[in-house]
Each structure stands twice: as C-alpha cells, then as structure tokens.
Amino acid sequence: MPTYDYECQSCGHHFEARQSMKDPHLTDCPQESCAGPVKRKIGVGAGFIFKGSGFYITDYRSDSYKAAAKKDSDSSSSSSSSSPAPSTPAPAAAPAKAATTV
C-alpha cells in the first residue's frame, strides 16, 4: 500500500497515512486540538532499491540458451586442453652500447 503525505490547512501539522489507492482522501486533522481540513501533498514516491551483488541481463536467459552456451563452452574447453603448451619466448638481447668519439 502506498504512503501519502498530508498537511493540515489550519495548524500546519504534517503526517503520513498508509492507504489503498481506492480509499478516499483524509479530510480531518488527526491532532486532538485541531479538526481542520487536510490537503494531500504531491510526493515523489518511492524509488527502486537494488540490493545484492548486481543484476545482469544474463540472469534472465532462457533454459535453451543456457544449455547451448554450456555445450559450446564444454566443447571449446576440451579442444583447448589438447593443444600444445605455448613456448616461452627467449629473453631479448641487451642493447648494444653506441661507440662515442671524443
């Protein structure tokens, strides 16, 4: 249920009320010493609050897509494991010193 902000037109009292969207607006101030008319204020509403490590488009992939991706990753990992290990490059030769003439 949404929360609505109200303000009394007589005493200036601000308060909130949880109401259904179908409920009628409140008309009287809840203060004991005041029974003045209240006006519902326009609020900004509540924003979205995302909690957790993150939300990604891949979180909502179809089961068929996930199965095809798993099959593809399994076939590529088995073919890469049979390839020979990469050779290590030889160390680079030290640069030659330039001869200086006096």
C-alpha positions as CSV (number, residue, x, y, z in Angstrom):
1,M,0.0,0.0,0.0
2,P,1.3,3.5,-0.8
3,T,2.0,6.1,1.8
4,Y,0.5,9.5,1.3
5,D,1.7,12.8,2.9
6,Y,-0.9,15.2,4.3
7,E,-0.8,18.7,5.7
8,C,-3.4,20.4,7.9
9,Q,-4.6,23.7,6.5
10,S,-5.3,25.1,9.9
11,C,-2.4,24.1,12.2
12,G,0.2,23.1,9.6
13,H,0.6,19.6,11.0
14,H,2.4,17.2,8.6
15,F,1.7,13.5,8.7
16,E,1.7,10.3,6.6
17,A,-1.0,7.8,6.1
18,R,-0.9,4.3,4.5
19,Q,-3.9,4.0,2.3
20,S,-5.1,1.9,-0.6
21,M,-5.3,3.8,-3.9
22,K,-9.1,3.2,-3.8
23,D,-9.5,4.7,-0.3
24,P,-11.0,8.3,-0.2
25,H,-8.6,11.1,0.8
26,L,-8.5,12.1,4.5
27,T,-10.4,15.2,5.4
28,D,-9.7,16.0,9.1
29,C,-6.5,16.7,11.0
30,P,-5.6,13.9,13.5
31,Q,-4.4,16.3,16.2
32,E,-6.7,16.3,19.2
33,S,-6.8,20.1,19.5
34,C,-7.4,20.7,15.8
35,A,-10.1,19.4,13.4
36,G,-9.1,21.5,10.5
37,P,-9.2,20.4,6.9
38,V,-6.2,18.5,5.5
39,K,-4.7,18.5,2.0
40,R,-2.9,15.6,0.4
41,K,0.5,16.7,-0.8
42,I,2.1,15.5,-4.0
43,G,5.0,13.2,-3.2
44,V,8.0,12.0,-5.2
45,G,7.1,8.4,-4.4
46,A,9.5,5.6,-3.6
47,G,12.4,4.7,-5.8
48,F,13.7,1.2,-6.6
49,I,16.2,-0.2,-4.2
50,F,18.5,-2.8,-5.6
51,K,20.2,-5.0,-3.0
52,G,22.8,-7.6,-3.8
53,S,25.9,-8.1,-5.8
54,G,24.3,-6.9,-9.1
55,F,21.7,-7.5,-11.7
56,Y,22.7,-8.6,-15.2
57,I,20.9,-9.4,-18.4
58,T,22.3,-12.9,-18.3
59,D,20.4,-13.6,-15.1
60,Y,17.2,-14.0,-17.1
61,R,18.4,-16.1,-20.0
62,S,16.1,-18.9,-21.3
63,D,16.9,-22.5,-20.4
64,S,17.6,-23.4,-24.1
65,Y,20.2,-20.6,-24.3
66,K,21.9,-21.7,-21.1
67,A,22.0,-25.3,-22.4
68,A,23.5,-24.2,-25.8
69,A,26.1,-22.0,-24.0
70,K,27.1,-24.8,-21.7
71,K,27.5,-27.2,-24.6
72,D,29.6,-24.6,-26.5
73,S,31.8,-23.8,-23.5
74,D,32.4,-27.6,-22.9
75,S,33.5,-28.2,-26.5
76,S,35.8,-25.2,-26.6
77,S,37.4,-26.1,-23.2
78,S,38.1,-29.7,-24.3
79,S,39.7,-28.6,-27.6
80,S,41.9,-26.0,-25.9
81,S,43.2,-28.5,-23.4
82,S,44.6,-30.8,-26.2
83,S,46.6,-28.0,-27.8
84,P,50.4,-27.9,-27.0
85,A,51.6,-25.7,-24.3
86,P,52.8,-22.3,-25.5
87,S,56.6,-22.0,-25.8
88,T,58.3,-19.3,-23.7
89,P,60.0,-16.6,-25.7
90,A,63.8,-16.2,-25.5
91,P,65.0,-13.3,-23.5
92,A,65.7,-10.2,-25.5
93,A,69.3,-9.4,-26.2
94,A,70.8,-6.5,-24.3
95,P,71.0,-3.3,-26.4
96,A,74.5,-2.6,-27.9
97,K,76.3,0.4,-26.5
98,A,76.9,3.1,-29.0
99,A,80.6,4.0,-29.6
100,T,81.4,7.6,-28.7
101,T,84.2,9.5,-30.2
102,V,85.9,12.3,-28.5
